Amino acid sequence: MANTPNSLAVDTPDALPRFDPAGLDPARLETMAEAGARILECYRVLRKGGLNIVGEVLRDQGTFYELDHYPKDDVFDDESHCQYYYHAHRPDSGEHGHFHTFIRQPGMPEGVAPVAYEGEEKWPAGDQALTHLVAVSMDAYGFPIGLFATNRWVTAEAWYRAEDVIGLLDRFRIDHAFPSWPVNIWLTNLLILFRPEVEWLLRERDAVVARWQKDHPGVDVYEDRALDVTGYLPIDVEARIREIMAALGD
């Protein structure tokens, strides 16, 4: 069984990957271990107050409506140009709702640009251009249960190549206290703890879109409502931390 570049091992090209810490150097494992510790600390302080991640985002937001963004008008970091929101619209998925994470063009390095597009839909451009990183599925108790990637129309983004988006992952951070400091720390570090999964989902996203385009000639693949989620992986924070600590010999 070979290791993929992002330390996820697979039996076949179509198999779901599994985390292989042997594919990562100790420095990356230490970074992931630190991210895991920060996540657990967020859980600790929230639990002491009888709170959870989702409850913090929905606090003082009024009635929870399907498809609405929470908190209202999303969460932005003006320094990193990162963004997220929480909402729900997949009642048959087993989740309560999910977070969508983004980075906007001003937070990207020079030279990173969307792919060429000749369709009729207007994509956000200039400083308004943004790319979706990954979505985080949450259960009814306010804990993460999975990660998934989506087609362009789902988040109304500008479409960037997977490798370009992967190059932006280290830039994702929400470094302020709105709507909740623990939530922002948690989400920032979740993408570090599960970086191999995020990378795999982004590469799989591009592969799925390419196959879909080949199988549906003449259709604008980015706007095809028949293609929404391009890949999903379950996650378990505590299990991941145990794997990392075992690999580090701690």
C-alpha positions, 0 to 999 in steps of 0.5 A: 500500500503506497502513501499518497503525498498528503499521507493518506493511504489508499488500496485503490484509486476509488477507495476512501483513504486512511490516515498514515502518520508514517507519511509525515515528518515529525515537524508536521506531526508536532504541528498537528498534535499542537492543533489537537491540543488546542481543539481539546482546550476549546472543548474543555472551556466550552464544556465548563460553561455547558456550551458547544461549538454549534451553540456558540455560533447560534447564540443570540441569532434567533430562530434557526432557519434552514439555509440561512447563514449563521452568524448573520453576515458570516464571520470575516477576519480582515487581516487574513481575509478568511471567512466562514459561516454555519448553516443547514440544508441536508436533513438526510445526511445525519448532520445538524449542519455544517461550516463552510470555510473560505479565503478571499482574493486579498489573502492570496499570494500574487499570481493565484487566479481562478481557472479559465471559464467560458460559461454564462454564470458570473463568478465573483472577481477582483477583491470579491473573488473567493475560494471554498476550502472545505465544509465541516459536518457537525452532529446534534451535540456540536461536534465534527463528524466529517469533511466534504468538498463541493461543486462551484455553484454550491458556494458561489465561489470563483473556482481555483485549481486544487493545488492552488487551494492547497497552497492557501490552507496554511493561510486560513485563520480566524484570529478574533473573538466574534462570534466566539473565540473558542469557535474560531480557535477550534475551526482554525486548528481543525483544518490543521489537524485534518490537513491530509483529508482536506488535501485529498478532498480538494484533489478528489474534487477536481478529479470528480469535476473533470470526470463529470465534464467528460461524461456530460459534454455541453453541460456547464459542470460548475453549474450542474445541480446534479453535482453538489458534494464531490467527496466526503470523509468522516473524522474523529478528533480524539482518534486522530490525536491518539494516532498522532501521539502514538506516531510521536511515541508519546 
